[in-house]
Each structure stands twice: as C-alpha cells, then as structure tokens.
Amino acid sequence: MYTGERIVPIKLDLRVNRTVIRDQFLWDLNNFESDPEEFAKTFCADLGIQDPEVGPAIAFSIREQLYEIVVQSVASVRETRINKKGRRGAEYTPVRFVVFFSK
C-alpha cells in the first residue's frame, strides 16, 4: 500500500580505502521497493567504482540515516501525543467543590 511520498535528504560523506564519496540525494521513505543495497550497487556501477567495499559502506550509511530519521519521527509523534494528552487532561479535569456548613 502506497501512502504518498515522504521525501528525506540523504547525505554521503565517506572514505573507503582510496575512494572518497560526497553526494546527497532524496529518498522516499514510503517507497518500500527502494533498497539501499541495490541503490549502492547502481551508484557504484554508474561511477565506475571497482572497490568491493564501497557499495556496502554506502548502503550502511543510507540505512543508518534512514533509521535515525524514523527514530526522530517516532519520538516526535510520541511527544505530540503526550502533549495533547497533557493539555486534554488539564482542560477536562473535573473540578470538585467541597462545601462545609457550620451550625
């Protein structure tokens, strides 16, 4: 099920052996067919990179950044829910009056 685009920036700044990679691109979090390993393989082929260690390093960097983005997103949603509950609790807290009568 495709729920629309959720585009995030991915930045590569890697040095693997004698290969230096600095690049940035956009990644759609909601496209579950996107595969960091496949992207890295194509990236290396397009640039003519022969070092077999570069592809896995690129894929790892992408996965690491995607993980951080998702963790931050979940934390943000939790914080929003807590804030809403806190406000709701303050707004809807019943007020009780105790009245004492003396004779």
N, C-alpha and C positions, 0 to 999 in steps of 0.2 A: 504494500500500500504506500503510495507516494503522497506525502503530506505537504508538498510545496518546498521551495528552496530555503535552505538556511546556509547562507554563504559565509565562510570564515576565512581569514587570511592565514596562510601557512608560509613560514619563512625558513629557508635552509641556509645555514652558515656552518658548513662542515669542512673539515680537513681530514681526509683519509689517505694515509700514506703520502703520495705526492700529488694527490688530487684535491683541489680546493673548489668547493661549490658554494656559491652565494646566489640565491634566487628566491623569489617569492611568487606565490600564485594563490588563487582562490579555490577553496574546497567546499563542496556541498555536503553538509552533514546528513541531510535527509536522503541522499542518493546512496542506498545501501549496496549498489553494484560497484561503487568506487572502491578500489583495492590499492592500498599503499604499495604493496609489493609489485603489483602489475604496473602501477604508475612509475615506480622506481626503475623497473626493467625497461620500460619505454623511454623514460628520461635518459638513461644511460645509453641506450641504443641511438637515440636522436643526437646525442652529443658525442658519440663515438668513444665513450668511456669504456676501457677494457678491464680495468681493475675489478675483480670479482667481489671485493669488499665494499665497494661504493654503493651498490644497489641496496644491500641490506641496511647500511647506515642511513641511507635516505629514507627507506621505509620505516625504520625505527624512529627517526626524527619526526616523521609525519604522524605516526601512531602516538608518540609521546605528546605532541602538541594537541592532537585531537582529544586525547584523554584529559589533558589539562582544561581544555575548553569545556568538555562535558562536565567535569567536576565543578568548575566555576559556575556553570549553568544550573546544576542541581543545587548547589549551595545558595545561589541567588533565589531560586524558586522556594526553597525551604525558608529562607529569611523573609520572603514576601508573605508566605503563608503564616509564619509566626507573627509578623507584624499585623496582618489582618486579624488574626485571632486575638491578639492583644488589644487592638482597637475595639473589636467587636465585644470582647469581654468587658472593657471599660464602658462602652456605650449601653450594654444591655444588663449590666449588673443591677439586680433589683435592690432598691433602697428600702430598708425596713426602719420603721419608726417605732420606738418604744415609748409609750406614754405612761407616766406614773401619776396616779391620783392619790392625793393625801386627804385624810378625813379631818 
